Amino acid sequence: MKTNILVTSLFLLAGLFTSCQSEMDEAKGYGYLQLSSIDVNKGVETRADITESEAIAVDILDESNDVIQHADDWRNLNDVILPVATYTIKAYSADKNMETQGFDAQPYYAGQKDVAIEANKAKSVNITCKLAQTMVSVSCSETFKSTFAGYTCYIEGADALSIPFVEDEARAAYVKAGQPLTVKVDFGNGKSFSQEITSKAEAAYHYKVNLDITEGNAGFDISVDQTIHQYDVTVKVPTKQESTDMVTSDIKNDASKVWGQFAYLSGICNLAEVTSPVQFRYKKKADSEWTTVEAVQEDGTKNYSAKVTLLDFNTEYEYYILCGDKTGETCSFTTESYEEIPNLNFDTWTKVQKGLFTKRDCWFPNGDEANSYWATGNDGVVTLKSSNSIPVEDGRSGYSVQLSTISITMVGYAAGNIFIGEYNTNMSDPASSVSFGRPYSGARPVKLSGWYKYAPGAEMRTGATVPADRTLTSDECEIYIKLWSGETLIGEGSFVDNKNVSEYTKFECPIEYIDPTKRPTKITIVATSSRYGGEFEGTSVVGQLAEGSTLWVDDFELSYY
């Protein structure tokens, strides 16, 4: 803003009128004062509510500072004859209140000059009226807006002055000069940041405050254009405000706290007396509304936590701890991303003719003619027998998987199986034909569920040695899931049954994480008609099982909270 200048031209003229000259000759101790004109400098920029017809009042004060002449409009103050003395001439906005502050305040202009009246002499004097208040406005950088959502900025001063600048407020406010000014940012969650921008606001100055961020300590930069008296103040608001009473734990890099659709919020309350329930508030960073949840205190500590669920995948959230009117720092985290496991409903299959002497149907549980994601042992079985892991239509939607345990030359038995991984037949070392797992970097599931039927074989085989600690009286089917980080197993869950289940029944397989601080790089899901059908000694299966055991599975689903 350029300072608006009102120029009041005050002229002391001798011999203004012939009729007055004789009076002055007689008095000898008097002079004449006449207000000739008031001009508005239109070549400068100001707020839009400044009009061309600015009303200017005039006071003439004697040496005792008493007003001896006044006019609400300078044009109504006609020729004035004054005794020889020194006078103060004050010109000021006639129809405005300089005490009003804020967006509704109007600019108030004032100026004054001392004039010495001499006998029988005329003098002229010009008084420059300038803005008697301070202007202040607030803007925010795009970085600030993207970092903080739902904030309100206040310009604070003396006598409880507090002017709110909501987000994207473009107007400037007028405030009284001479007072200290502070910018305060309220983040809407009980946390705020304050920074003094001047210890004494100067009249006719415009403080243009620009809010920005810094990862370090708070600070501000000031540049001044002395010609137009404009202060450009950049206030650097730290992204974190430290608190000694309430500490919000930063969980964004803690895999044990941040999952795909839930998170464990944590913090510390160091208040000497906790008079209100300790709580957490959280929201999506892009949202404005906060959700409040009760915190649970860890026995014997000042630590508090809360589990929040039904979060969205790959989404940034903000949160903080609070107790009464005390709040901890606002922190953020981003949930794990969702990665789709293909063909969990087992509706996609491809059939190829394969076999050593006789061509048979070899089924692959993928859209191509290979064990490209899901795999079975069919590729080895069809060398001598028909596929024992096949799609069937038996009452569920689309296809289900039928897995059967069969007898087979050379290895003795082959359990029906389907798994995430690779299968490459190795007749000299059958156990090495199977490689479990595929690369996976998605959110960690907490449960595998689906539908199954099971018919264990009529008679258990004899002479089997695995497991060695017990003798099975009925074959067992198994469905399990495992996750690894590198070569380290970090989570697993298993469902086992040995009963005859003739109707599709829901199964659930909770996943226990051995090391919740690591995120997975590999995953497998396995279903088999005989739990110990993959136990080999040399080239022979040595697991306890029953020929004819059959497992049907369909519509697997992973849960993430």
N, C-alpha and C positions, 0 to 999 in steps of 0.2 A: 504494500500500500504506500502511496506517496501522501505525505501529510497535506491535508487540506488547509489552505491559508486564506484567511479572510483579512483583507486590508482595510483598516479604518483610517481614513484621512481626516485628521483634525487640524484645522488651521486657526491660528491666532492672527487676526487681520486688524490693522489700524485703518481708520478712515473708511469703514465699510459703508456707512451711510452718512450723508451730509448732516442729517438731523441729529446724529449721535456725536458728531465731532465736537460740537460746542460743549456737550456734557463732559466729554473726556478732558477738554481743555480746562474746564472748571475744576474737575476732580483731581487731576494730576496724579492721584494715587490709585488709578484703575487702569485695567486693560480689557481688551475685548476677546471673547472666545466664540468662534463659530465652527460648527461641525459641517464641513463642506460635502463629503460623500463617503460611502462605504462600498468597496468593491469586493467581489468574490473572484478569486483566481480560478478560472475554469480550465486551466491547462494541466491540472493534476488529477490523479485518480483517487476515488474514495468509495465508500459504500453507497449503494444505489439510493438510499433514503435521504441523501443530502440534496436539498433543493437549491435552485438558483436564488430564491428569495429568502435567504437565511435571515431570520429576525435577530437583530443585534440591539441589546439594551446598553445604556451608558450611565455610569455613575461618575460624578466629580466629587472627590474627597479632599478635605482640607488637611492641614498638618496634624490635626488631632485624629485623623482617620474617620471623621464624621462625613456622612454624605450630605453635601449642600445643594446638589442638583442631581436629579435622576430623570431618565426618560425610558419607558418600556421600548420605544422605538427611537433610535437616534435621530430620525427625521423630524420628530416632534420636539426636539431640544433646539429651540430657536436661539437667536443671538443672546449671549450671556456676557454680562460685564462683571468682572471679578476684581476684588481688591488685590493689590500687589502682594504676592505670596507664592509659595510653591504648592502645587496641587498634584494629586494623583488622578489620572483619567483611566477608568476601567471600562473596557468593552467586553461583552460576553453574550452568549446565547440567551435570548430572552424567554424562550418558551420551553426550555428543557431543564431537567434536573440532573446535575452532575453526580448526585449520590446513587442514581439508578445504575445497576450492573446486570450484565447478561445479554441475551440475544434481543430482548425487547428494549434495551437502553438505546438512546439516540446520541449521536456525536455532539459533544459539548465543546464550544470554542471560546477561548478567553485570551485577553492580552491587556497589558497596561503599560503606562509610561508616566514619568514625572514631568511636569511642565512648570516652569518658573514664569510667572506673570510679572512684567515690568511696566512701570508707568509710561503711558503714552507710546508703548511699543507693541508691535504685532509680531507674533511668531507662528510658525506652522510646525506641526508634529504628526508623524505617521505611527500608528500603533498596529503591529502585526498580531492578529488573532490566530492562534494555532490550536490544534486539538489538545484539550486539557486532560483527556483520559488516555488509557492504554488499550490497544487492541490485541486480541489473542485469538488464534485459530489452531485447529488440530487436524493433521492428516496422518495416514498410516501407509507404510510401504507394503507392497504386495507380499513380501516375505513375512511381515508382521501379521497380516491378515490370514495367511495360510497356516501360521503357527498357532495363533490364538483365535478361538471362535467365541462369539457371544460376549465380548468384552464391552465395557463402558469406560470412557476416559473422563476425568474430572479436572478442571482447572480450579485450584483451591488457593485462597488468600486469607487476608485478615478478616476478623469479625465473622468467622464461620462461612466465608464465601465458598461456594461449591457449585460450579457450572458444569452440567453433564454434557459431554460430547459423545453421543451414541455413534455406533459404527456408521461411517460414511457421512457424518455431519459436515457439511461444507461451509456453514455460516461462520462468521467471526463474531466475537462477543466484545463488548466494551466493559472495562473494569476501571476502578479508581487507580490513579497513579500513586506511586510512593509506597505501595505495599509489596511484601514478598509474594511471589507466585510459584506454585508447585503443581506439577502434573502428576496425577494419580491414576493408575490403570486398575480397574476392578475386573477380575477375570470371571466373575459370576459364580464362583465356588467358594467364596470366603477368602480367597487369596488376592492380594493387591500388591502393587509396586508403586513407589513414590520417588520423585526426583525434583529438587528445587531447580527452577529454570532461571530465576533472578531473585536476588535479595531485596531489590528495590525497583519496581516497575517504573519506567520512565514515561512521562507524558509524551504524546505524539509518536510513540514507538509501536510497532506492530510485531509481536512475538509470534512467529509462525512455527509451531511445534510439529515435527515429523517423528512419529514413533517407528523405531526399527528394532531389530533384535541383535543380541550378542550372546555367544556361548560362554563368554567370560564374565568379568565383573561389570556392573552397570556403569554407565558414563554418558556424556553427551558432548556433542560438537556444536559450536556456535560460530556462525559467520554473520558479519554485520555490514550492511550498506549504509554508511554514515550519511550519504546524500539524502536518502529517502527515509532514514531511520527505521529500517526493517531488520529485525533479528530473525535469522533462520536457525532454529534450534533443533538438532537431531538428538532425540533422547533414545539411548540404546537400552532396551529392556532385556534383562537376562532371561533366558528360557526357563531357568529354575530359580525359585526364591527359597532360600534356606530357612528352616524353622527349627528351633531348639526344643519346642514342645511336642510337635507332631512330625513324624518322619514317615513319608510314603516310600516303601521299598520299591526300588526300580527292578522290575521283573522281566524287562523286555529281552534280556539275553539268557534267561533262566528257563531251559526247556522243561524243567520239572513243574514250572508254574504256568507256562503258556502252551495251550494245546490248540486243536483245531476249532472246537466249538465250546470250550470252557477255559477258564483261567482261575488261578488262585491269587487273589489280591492280598497283599500283605503290607504291614506297616507297624510303626512303633508309636505308642502314646506315652510320653514322659511326664504327663501332668501329675502334680502331686496328689490331686484329688480328681477323680473322674466322676463328675456329677451327672453326666448324660450318657446314654448308650453310645459306645463307639461304633461308628458306621463307616462304610465306604460308599462313594458315589462313582459311577462310571457311565460312559456313553461312547458311541462311535465318534471319532474325531470330527466327522462331517456333520454330526447332528448338534442340536442346541439343547435338547432336553436330557437331564441327568436322571439316572436310576439309582435309588438308594437301597443298600442292603445292610443288614446287621452284621457286625464283626464278632468273631469268636476269639476270646482271649486264651492264649496258651498258658497252661497251669504254671504258676510261679514266675511268670515273665511279664514284661510290658509289651509283648508281641501280640499282634492281632491279625486275623486272616478271614477271608470270606471267599467261597467258591461262587463264581458267576457262570451261568450256563446259557445255552441256546445262542451263543455268539455266532457271528458269520465268519466263514472261512476267509483267510487272507484279507483281513480288515483291521485297520488301525483303531485302537480304542484309547481313551484317556480315563484316568481314575485318580482318586486321592482319598486319604483317610481324614476323618473329622470326628471331633468330640465337642459337643456344644458349639461354641463359636470359633473354636480353634481348628485349623485345617493344616494338613501336610501339603507338601509340594505336589503339583499335578504331574504325573508321569504317564507314559504311554507304552503300548505294546502292540504287536501285530500278530494275529492268530495265524496258525499254520494253514497252508494252502490245501485245497482239496485235489486229490489225484484219483481219477476214475480207474477202477479195476474192471477190465473188459469182461463181458460175458458172465457176470455173476448170476444171471438167471438161467444160464446153460441152454439158451435157445439157439445158439449159433454152432453149427457142426458142418464138417466136410468129410465126404466119404471117398476113399481111394481103394482101388483093387491092388492088393499086395499078397505075397505068400511065397514060400520056398518052392513047393511043388504044385500047390493048388492056389489059385487066386481067390482071395477072400476079401470081404468088406473090412477095411481098416478105417476106423472112425477117429477124426481129430476134432477136439473141442475148440476150434478156431475157424475163422473165415477163410483160411488158406489150407493147403494140403500139407500141413506140417505141425509139429508141436511148437508153434511160434510164441505162445504165451502160456496157455494151459497145456498140460501134457498128460498122457496116459501111458500104460505099458503095452498098448495095442500093437505098436510097431514091432515088438518082439514076439507077442503072443501069436500074431497071424502067420508067423512062419510055419506053425504047426496046427493051430486051432483058430476058431473064430474069435473076434474081438470080445473081450469080457468087460469092457467099459463103453457103454453105448447109450445113445439118446432114445428115450421112449416117450410115448404120449399116453399117460395113464391117469388123467384126472386133474393134474395141475395145469396151469396156463402154459402154453407152448410145450417145450420139451423138458423132461426131467432126465437125470442121469441114473442109469442102472449099472451097479458095480457088482460083479459076481466073482467068487473064489472058485477056481477050477484046478483040476489036476493037469499037469503038462510034463512031457518028457524032458529029461535032463535036470530040471530044477525041482521037479516034484509037484509044486503048486504055484499058482500065480493068483494073488489077490487082485480083485478089481480095484482100480484106483484112478483118481483124477487129482492133479496138483498144479500149482504155479511153479514152473521150472522147465527143465529140459530132460528129454529121454533119448538116449542113444544106445542101442543094443550092444552089449559086450558079453558074448557067450562064455568067454573064459573067466570073466569076473562080473557076474550079473549085478552084484551090489553097486558097482560103479556106473551102471547104466543110467541111474537116476541122479540128477543134480537139482536140489530144491532151491527155489527162490528166483526172483527177478528184481532188477533195480527198482527202487521205490523212494521217492522223496516227498511224499504227501503227508497229510495230517495223520497222527497216530490214532488208530481206532481203539476203542475201549471194549468192544464186544463184536463177536461174529455170531450171527443168527441165521436161521433158515428153516427148511422143512425136510423131514426124513421119514422113511419107513425102513424096517429091518426085519429080515428073516434069517436067523442063524442056522447054519447047516445042521443036519440031523445028528451026525456023529463026529466027535473030535478025533483027529488023527492021533495015532500012537507014536511014541518014541521022540516026540518033539522036545527040545530042551530050553526054549525061550518062551516065557520068562522062567528063570531057574528057581525062583523063590515060591512059586505056587503052581497048582495044577488047575487049568481052566476046565470047568464043566460045560461051558457053552462058549461059542466063539464071540468075540467082541468086535464091533465096528468102532471106528474112530474118525472124528472130524477135528482138525486142529489148525491153528494159525501160529506163525512165528515171524518175528521181525528182528533184523540184525542191524547193527551199526558197524560197518566194515565186516570183520569176521566175528564180532562179539554179539551173542544173543542178548537182546535187551528186553524182549517181551514175548509172551506166549500164552496160549490158552487151549484147552482141549475138552472135547465132549466124547464120552465113551458110553456105549450101551451094549448089553448082551441079551436083551429081552426081545420077544417077538412083537413088533409094532406093525400092525396091518393097515392102519390109516395114517395118512400124512400128519405128522405131529411137529409142532414148533420146537426147535432146540435153541438154546442160547449158550454161548461160549464166552464168558468174560475173559478179558486179557489181563494178565498180571505183568506189570513191567518190573523187570529185575533191576534195570538202571533207567529211571525216568529222566535223568539229566542228559541223555543222548537222544538224538533224533535218528530215525531209521534211514538206511540206504538200500535195504533189501527186504522183500516180503515173500512169504509163501502161505498158501492155504491148501490143505490136504484132506481128502476124504478117501477112506479105504474100507472094503468089506470085511477084512480081517486085520486086526490091529497089528499082529505080529507076522503078517505075510511078507514083510520086507526084510526079515532077519535071515541072513545067509551065513553058512559055514562052507567056505569054498564055493562050489557051484550049486549047492543044495539049500533049499529053504528049511530052516530048523525051528521056525516059530510054531507055537500051538495055534491051530486053526481047524476049521471044518470045511470040507468041500461042499459047495452049494450055498454057502453063506451069501446073502444078497442084500446090498444096501442101495436104497433109492434116495437121492438128494435133489433139491431144487431151490431156486430163489434165495441164494445167499445174500446177506446184507451186512454191511459194516456200520456200526454206530460210533459216534465221535463225542458223545457226552453222557 
